[in-house]
């Protein structure tokens, strides 16, 4: 007798069950991944905002020997912090605006807190910058750096 090869009804049933299980596993894995995407933090975005500020600020710090750091208030009694360099570059952070400006151009946003102080140690002038980036409820990036102005 000849051997008849083909798909029997039992084999077809097994294929359907196996593929159904595989599709169910892939669907549950996909659902798990998409449900947890909300838990991903924005800290990398906040680090980008600090890097943009740092890129501009380091360039000015390394080319100037002096800087004037002031806390002022405008006509509407809004307080702001201003860092002015002799070459004309001015950095401004207005409290409540959540942005840092360099010469009226926004260079960083989502800044929840910013503080700067200038001090002299020996023959070197330092600017200490404290920056917090993120929302008021969750600060994702917090950094304090002492920048040394050009002293040679």
Rosetta blueprint (number, residue, H / E / L):
1 X L
2 X L
3 X L
4 X L
5 X L
6 X L
7 X L
8 X L
9 X H
10 X H
11 X H
12 X H
13 X H
14 X H
15 X H
16 X H
17 X H
18 X H
19 X H
20 X H
21 X H
22 X H
23 X H
24 X H
25 X H
26 X H
27 X H
28 X H
29 X H
30 X H
31 X H
32 X H
33 X H
34 X H
35 X H
36 X L
37 X H
38 X H
39 X H
40 X L
41 X L
42 X L
43 X H
44 X H
45 X H
46 X H
47 X H
48 X H
49 X H
50 X H
51 X H
52 X H
53 X H
54 X H
55 X H
56 X H
57 X H
58 X H
59 X H
60 X H
61 X H
62 X L
63 X L
64 X L
65 X L
66 X L
67 X E
68 X E
69 X E
70 X E
71 X E
72 X E
73 X E
74 X L
75 X L
76 X L
77 X L
78 X L
79 X E
80 X E
81 X E
82 X E
83 X E
84 X E
85 X E
86 X L
87 X L
88 X L
89 X L
90 X E
91 X E
92 X E
93 X E
94 X E
95 X L
96 X L
97 X L
98 X L
99 X E
100 X E
101 X E
102 X E
103 X L
104 X L
105 X E
106 X E
107 X E
108 X E
109 X E
110 X L
111 X E
112 X E
113 X E
114 X E
115 X E
116 X E
117 X E
118 X E
119 X E
120 X E
121 X E
122 X L
123 X L
124 X E
125 X E
126 X E
127 X E
128 X E
129 X E
130 X E
131 X E
132 X E
133 X E
134 X E
135 X L
136 X L
137 X L
138 X L
139 X E
140 X E
141 X E
142 X E
143 X E
144 X E
145 X E
146 X E
147 X E
148 X E
149 X L
150 X L
151 X L
152 X L
